[in-house]
Amino acid sequence: MRLAAKLGHWTLHETHALDARVVELSDQLIFEMLVDDTFGFTCGMRLAFCEGVALPVGGGIWLIGMRRENETVTEAMIEVLRARREMVFS
């Protein structure tokens, strides 16, 4: 997805990746980027990602999930994202 390329311009503790807003989820070092382009949906999307700074290959941004902007974050979703984040680091 071409809009995910904006994450290449994001750094930790920044609130935006170029013109896309970034927020942290639940103090888990899991972040979401709000994508306003609707891609034919009725609302925008949120891309969940983590930063793999501990990786021996120099780190990088890892996309680990996606949800509709108006979809409520549940504890089950957070658990899935945590598990995916752990897979990035293992």
Buried (B, 14 or more C-beta within 10 A) or exposed (E): EEBBEBBEEBEEEEEEBEEBEBEEBEEEEBBBBBBEEEEEEEEBBBBBBBBBEEEEEEEBBBBBBBBEBEEEBEEEBBEBBBEBBEEBEE
